[in-house]
Amino acid sequence: MNLFKYFRQEIIAALSRLDLPSGLDTSKVTAEPPREEAHGDVATNAAMVLSKAAGQKPRDLAEALAAQLRAHPAVAAVEIAGPGFINLRLVDSFWAERLAEVLQAGAAYGDSDMGGNRPINVEYVSANPTGPMHIGHARGAVIGDALASLLAKAGYAVTREYYINDAGAQVDVLARSIHLRYREALGEEIGEIPEGLYPGDYLQPAGKTLAAIHGDDFKDAPESEWLARFRLFAVDAMMDMIRDDLAALGVKHDVFTSERGLVESGKVDAALDFLAGLGQVYEGVLEPPKGKVLDDWEPRPQTLFRATAFGDDVDRPLKKSDGSWTYFASDIAYHLDKYRRGFPAMIDIWGADHGGYVKRMQAAVKAVSEGGGDLDVKLCQMVNLMKGGQPFKMSKRAGTFVTLRDLVDQVGKDVVRFIMLTRKNDAHLDFDLDKVLEQSRDNPVFYVQYAHARCHSVLRHGAQALPGADLSAAALATGPLSRLTDPAELAVIKLLAGWPRLVESAAEAHEPHRVAFYLNDVAAAFHGLWNKGKDDTQLRFLIEGDAELSLARMGLVRAVADVIASGLAVFGVEPVEEMR
């Protein structure tokens, strides 16, 4: 259970037993960890936020509420701090019950019904289908995939989606690039790749396949005869490559939506007609960009979306000068399509270079959903590849950048996934190839995995030291957990008991990186407990002559392993039981 949510309910119930005005708004009442651990286990602002409406001084209301809370069977002590904050200290038996809860749930501990099975769409990666994934895509892929898993753990019905940008000019460039490789496969000397085409040798296999299929039918044919055919083949070939790259990273999507499919099905025209029917499209002339003098800018009538009516800075063009729809128009249609498919809640994971696009897209979602939709955009900053603290370049199969596959082949998918989540999405990330493989506390992947492996090592020793003892999670959950009374042991249990709250708060904020911070804290607490046992024999996990206490500590060790495994599952990282 989320113990803080539980105590918030208990606090509100205690308030209802006081002589207070009816109908008090308790929505701002919180129950959360105190800022300082020494202040107790649960803190509430109830007296502070309700005193005015209750017609009492905060301190007086706090005294009355504290009297009610002291009678709670899980509360050992209640203290009033400052002008009216209330700190609760809980009895040891409450923490023993939480530990049993962890053992009973296993890796499912922290699963929540907060989301109420509400549908939510997470769109991530969505790279142009023009080549292999690069390390920047890797970050967005991992963040999106982990966020989707986190939301699912918090009780949402999550759909993972990839939007294929296959209707723009870049796809025609791809088709021309593959045609060049097709001619090369037929024996033509193509020389240096012309400016404007994609130079990577990843296009050579596609060129050879086309040569095997078509022979020299299109070798000297005009572009009009082969462009559309080669474009379709090229997109399919590149998407197969992208799916393979993502699979190497452990990333899978539920839905792939084609921009070209939207255009050709008429959904873009229909979406813009719908938007116009809402009165949000007009013909107008935009002002020049503020603070800039553009020699080639001239005022001209344009088809515009009233983006300013929905929070954007300026209204936005929907048509290019040649009369075709802008990328923005296609994106409006795409998000309307998502909304109509049953996703009022949408999350898009974008690269940081799309920061200027956020407001207009959020405005468009508000408009086409008539206020019923919500779009959250998470921008991912750059990844700096390092080796030994210095910038590093690996092989460039893509011709211009380091590929995701290069990175996964070098260090493994689990390392890539974990490291990509050790910083908030909008913070730059240094990925040092040496640092992520070293076995030290400075390497968060090793530090967390080592804690999990160390837990299983202790359990293996426990099985030898306690022959015949049932060390299954179910048996340990009903064991003598009340024997765990040392402050260091209780500190670990309290940290584990905070996992359900962490899941819910991280899911609500759409911030999976919080899980990495939490796992590091759990690993640190466990390693700290291990080290205390080296210094004080009475704190060792296995106590000769005291099987009961040893069993209780085996329960604590297994619970640590279960919570770490639960967190790593959100990340899509396999927990290890032995370090090699």
Backbone hydrogen bonds, N-H to C=O, Kabsch-Sander energy under -0.5 kcal/mol:
donor,donor_aa,acceptor,acceptor_aa,energy
3,L,1,M,-1.1
3,L,497,A,-0.5
6,Y,2,N,-2.3
7,F,3,L,-2.3
8,R,4,F,-1.8
9,Q,5,K,-1.9
10,E,6,Y,-2.0
11,I,7,F,-2.5
12,I,8,R,-2.3
13,A,9,Q,-2.2
14,A,10,E,-2.1
15,L,11,I,-2.2
16,S,12,I,-1.7
17,R,13,A,-0.6
17,R,14,A,-0.9
18,L,15,L,-1.7
20,L,18,L,-1.8
24,L,21,P,-0.7
26,T,24,L,-0.9
29,V,26,T,-1.8
32,E,43,A,-2.3
39,H,36,E,-2.0
40,G,37,E,-1.5
41,D,88,L,-3.2
42,V,88,L,-1.9
43,A,32,E,-3.1
44,T,86,I,-2.5
45,N,30,T,-0.8
48,M,45,N,-0.7
49,V,45,N,-2.2
50,L,46,A,-1.6
51,S,47,A,-1.2
54,A,50,L,-2.4
55,G,51,S,-1.0
55,G,52,K,-0.8
56,Q,51,S,-2.3
61,L,57,K,-2.4
62,A,58,P,-2.4
63,E,59,R,-2.2
64,A,60,D,-1.9
65,L,61,L,-2.6
66,A,62,A,-2.9
67,A,63,E,-1.7
68,Q,64,A,-1.2
69,L,65,L,-2.3
70,R,66,A,-2.1
71,A,68,Q,-1.0
72,H,69,L,-1.6
75,V,72,H,-1.7
76,A,74,A,-0.6
76,A,89,R,-3.1
77,A,89,R,-1.8
79,E,87,N,-2.6
81,A,79,E,-0.5
81,A,85,F,-3.2
84,G,81,A,-1.7
85,F,81,A,-2.0
86,I,44,T,-2.1
87,N,79,E,-3.1
88,L,42,V,-3.7
89,R,77,A,-2.8
91,V,74,A,-2.1
94,F,91,V,-0.9
95,W,91,V,-0.9
96,A,92,D,-1.8
97,E,93,S,-1.9
98,R,94,F,-1.6
99,L,95,W,-2.2
100,A,96,A,-2.0
101,E,97,E,-1.8
102,V,98,R,-2.0
103,L,99,L,-2.2
104,Q,100,A,-2.3
105,A,101,E,-1.8
106,G,102,V,-2.6
108,A,105,A,-1.5
109,Y,106,G,-2.1
111,D,108,A,-2.3
112,S,153,K,-2.9
115,G,154,A,-2.7
116,G,113,D,-1.6
117,N,155,G,-3.0
118,R,115,G,-2.1
120,I,157,A,-2.2
121,N,345,A,-2.2
122,V,120,I,-0.5
122,V,159,T,-2.7
123,E,121,N,-0.6
123,E,347,I,-3.1
124,Y,122,V,-0.6
124,Y,161,E,-1.9
126,S,124,Y,-1.5
130,T,128,N,-2.6
131,G,128,N,-0.5
135,I,402,V,-1.3
138,A,134,H,-1.7
139,R,135,I,-1.4
140,G,136,G,-1.5
141,A,137,H,-2.8
142,V,138,A,-2.5
143,I,139,R,-2.7
144,G,140,G,-2.4
145,D,141,A,-2.3
146,A,142,V,-2.9
147,L,143,I,-2.5
148,A,144,G,-2.2
149,S,145,D,-2.0
150,L,146,A,-2.7
151,L,147,L,-2.6
152,A,148,A,-2.1
153,K,149,S,-2.3
154,A,150,L,-1.6
155,G,152,A,-1.5
156,Y,151,L,-2.4
157,A,118,R,-2.2
158,V,156,Y,-1.0
159,T,120,I,-2.2
161,E,122,V,-2.7
161,E,159,T,-0.5
162,Y,255,V,-2.4
164,I,162,Y,-0.6
164,I,257,T,-3.4
165,N,163,Y,-0.8
166,D,164,I,-2.0
171,V,168,G,-1.2
172,D,168,G,-0.7
173,V,169,A,-1.9
174,L,170,Q,-1.9
175,A,171,V,-2.2
176,R,172,D,-2.2
177,S,173,V,-2.3
178,I,174,L,-2.4
179,H,175,A,-2.1
180,L,176,R,-1.8
181,R,177,S,-1.6
182,Y,178,I,-2.4
183,R,179,H,-2.2
184,E,180,L,-2.0
185,A,181,R,-2.3
186,L,182,Y,-1.1
187,G,184,E,-2.0
188,E,183,R,-2.2
190,I,188,E,-0.9
197,L,194,P,-1.8
200,G,398,A,-0.6
201,D,397,R,-0.7
202,Y,397,R,-0.7
203,L,200,G,-1.3
204,Q,201,D,-1.6
207,G,203,L,-2.1
208,K,204,Q,-2.4
209,T,205,P,-2.2
210,L,206,A,-2.3
211,A,207,G,-2.0
212,A,208,K,-2.1
213,I,209,T,-1.9
214,H,210,L,-3.0
215,G,211,A,-1.8
217,D,214,H,-2.0
219,K,216,D,-1.1
220,D,216,D,-0.5
225,E,222,P,-1.9
226,W,222,P,-0.7
226,W,223,E,-0.8
227,L,223,E,-2.8
230,F,226,W,-3.0
231,R,227,L,-2.4
232,L,228,A,-2.0
233,F,229,R,-2.0
234,A,230,F,-2.8
235,V,231,R,-2.5
236,D,232,L,-2.1
237,A,233,F,-2.6
238,M,234,A,-2.7
239,M,235,V,-2.6
240,D,236,D,-2.0
241,M,237,A,-1.8
242,I,238,M,-2.6
243,R,239,M,-2.7
244,D,240,D,-2.0
245,D,241,M,-2.5
246,L,242,I,-2.8
247,A,243,R,-2.5
248,A,244,D,-2.0
249,L,245,D,-0.9
249,L,246,L,-0.5
250,G,247,A,-1.3
251,V,246,L,-3.0
254,D,160,R,-1.8
255,V,160,R,-2.0
257,T,162,Y,-2.7
259,E,164,I,-2.6
262,L,258,S,-1.7
263,V,259,E,-2.4
264,E,260,R,-3.1
265,S,261,G,-1.7
266,G,263,V,-1.4
267,K,262,L,-1.7
268,V,262,L,-0.9
270,A,266,G,-2.4
271,A,267,K,-2.3
272,L,268,V,-2.3
273,D,269,D,-2.2
274,F,270,A,-2.4
275,L,271,A,-2.4
276,A,272,L,-2.3
277,G,273,D,-2.3
278,L,274,F,-1.0
279,G,276,A,-1.9
280,Q,275,L,-2.0
282,Y,304,L,-2.2
284,G,282,Y,-0.5
284,G,302,Q,-2.5
292,K,289,P,-1.4
294,L,292,K,-0.6
295,D,293,V,-0.6
297,W,294,L,-1.3
302,Q,284,G,-2.8
304,L,282,Y,-3.4
304,L,302,Q,-0.7
305,F,316,R,-2.8
306,R,280,Q,-2.4
307,A,305,F,-2.7
309,A,306,R,-1.1
310,F,307,A,-1.9
311,G,308,T,-1.1
312,D,307,A,-2.0
316,R,305,F,-1.6
318,L,303,T,-3.0
319,K,303,T,-0.8
320,K,324,S,-3.3
323,G,320,K,-1.8
326,T,318,L,-2.1
330,S,326,T,-1.6
331,D,327,Y,-2.3
332,I,328,F,-2.2
333,A,329,A,-2.0
334,Y,330,S,-2.4
335,H,331,D,-2.3
336,L,332,I,-2.3
337,D,333,A,-2.3
338,K,334,Y,-2.1
339,Y,335,H,-2.4
340,R,336,L,-2.7
341,R,337,D,-1.4
342,G,339,Y,-1.5
343,F,338,K,-1.4
345,A,119,P,-0.5
346,M,344,P,-0.6
346,M,374,D,-2.6
347,I,121,N,-2.9
348,D,376,D,-2.4
349,I,123,E,-2.5
350,W,348,D,-0.6
350,W,378,K,-2.5
352,A,380,C,-1.9
354,H,351,G,-2.0
355,G,352,A,-1.6
357,Y,354,H,-2.1
358,V,355,G,-1.1
361,M,357,Y,-1.7
362,Q,358,V,-2.6
363,A,359,K,-2.4
364,A,360,R,-2.2
365,V,361,M,-2.2
366,K,362,Q,-2.0
367,A,363,A,-2.1
368,V,364,A,-2.9
369,S,365,V,-1.8
370,E,367,A,-1.3
371,G,366,K,-2.4
372,G,369,S,-1.7
374,D,344,P,-3.2
376,D,346,M,-2.5
378,K,348,D,-2.8
378,K,376,D,-0.5
379,L,377,V,-0.6
380,C,350,W,-2.8
381,Q,379,L,-0.6
381,Q,425,N,-2.6
384,N,382,M,-0.5
384,N,429,L,-3.2
385,L,383,V,-0.7
386,M,431,F,-3.2
387,K,390,Q,-2.4
390,Q,387,K,-1.3
392,F,385,L,-2.2
397,R,395,S,-0.5
398,A,401,F,-0.7
399,G,396,K,-1.9
403,T,395,S,-0.5
404,L,133,M,-3.1
407,L,403,T,-1.6
408,V,404,L,-2.6
409,D,405,R,-2.8
410,Q,406,D,-1.5
411,V,407,L,-2.1
412,G,408,V,-2.4
416,V,412,G,-1.9
417,R,413,K,-2.9
418,F,414,D,-2.4
419,I,415,V,-2.5
420,M,416,V,-2.1
421,L,417,R,-0.6
421,L,418,F,-1.5
422,T,419,I,-1.8
427,A,424,K,-2.2
429,L,382,M,-1.9
431,F,384,N,-3.0
431,F,429,L,-0.6
432,D,430,D,-0.7
433,L,386,M,-2.9
433,L,431,F,-0.7
436,V,432,D,-2.4
437,L,434,D,-1.1
438,E,434,D,-0.9
438,E,435,K,-0.6
440,S,438,E,-1.3
443,N,440,S,-1.6
447,Y,443,N,-2.5
448,V,444,P,-2.0
449,Q,445,V,-2.5
450,Y,446,F,-3.0
451,A,447,Y,-1.3
452,H,448,V,-1.9
453,A,449,Q,-2.8
454,R,450,Y,-2.8
455,C,451,A,-2.1
456,H,452,H,-1.7
457,S,453,A,-1.9
458,V,454,R,-2.4
459,L,455,C,-2.2
460,R,456,H,-2.0
461,H,457,S,-2.2
462,G,458,V,-2.6
463,A,459,L,-2.1
464,Q,460,R,-1.3
465,A,461,H,-2.6
466,L,462,G,-2.2
469,A,466,L,-2.3
471,L,469,A,-0.9
476,L,472,S,-2.7
477,A,473,A,-2.0
478,T,474,A,-0.7
478,T,475,A,-0.8
479,G,476,L,-1.4
481,L,479,G,-2.1
483,R,480,P,-1.9
484,L,481,L,-1.8
485,T,483,R,-1.4
490,L,486,D,-2.7
491,A,487,P,-2.1
492,V,488,A,-1.4
493,I,489,E,-2.3
494,K,490,L,-2.6
495,L,491,A,-1.8
496,L,492,V,-2.4
497,A,493,I,-2.5
498,G,494,K,-0.7
498,G,495,L,-0.9
499,W,496,L,-1.8
502,L,498,G,-2.2
503,V,499,W,-2.6
504,E,500,P,-2.1
505,S,501,R,-2.8
506,A,502,L,-2.7
507,A,503,V,-2.2
508,E,504,E,-2.5
509,A,505,S,-1.9
510,H,506,A,-0.7
510,H,507,A,-0.6
511,E,506,A,-2.6
514,R,511,E,-1.5
515,V,512,P,-1.7
516,A,512,P,-0.7
517,F,513,H,-1.6
518,Y,514,R,-2.3
519,L,515,V,-2.9
520,N,516,A,-2.0
521,D,517,F,-1.9
522,V,518,Y,-2.5
523,A,519,L,-2.7
524,A,520,N,-2.5
525,A,521,D,-2.4
526,F,522,V,-2.4
527,H,523,A,-2.9
528,G,524,A,-2.3
529,L,525,A,-2.0
530,W,526,F,-2.5
531,N,527,H,-2.3
532,K,528,G,-1.9
533,G,529,L,-1.6
534,K,530,W,-1.0
535,D,531,N,-1.3
536,D,532,K,-2.7
539,L,536,D,-2.3
540,R,537,T,-1.3
543,I,541,F,-0.6
544,E,542,L,-0.6
546,D,543,I,-2.1
550,S,546,D,-2.1
551,L,547,A,-2.5
552,A,548,E,-2.0
553,R,549,L,-2.3
554,M,550,S,-2.0
555,G,551,L,-2.0
556,L,552,A,-1.7
557,V,553,R,-2.4
558,R,554,M,-2.7
559,A,555,G,-2.1
560,V,556,L,-2.1
561,A,557,V,-2.1
562,D,558,R,-2.4
563,V,559,A,-2.4
564,I,560,V,-2.4
565,A,561,A,-2.5
566,S,562,D,-2.2
567,G,563,V,-2.3
568,L,564,I,-2.7
569,A,565,A,-2.0
570,V,566,S,-1.2
571,F,567,G,-1.3
572,G,568,L,-0.8
572,G,569,A,-0.7
573,V,568,L,-2.8
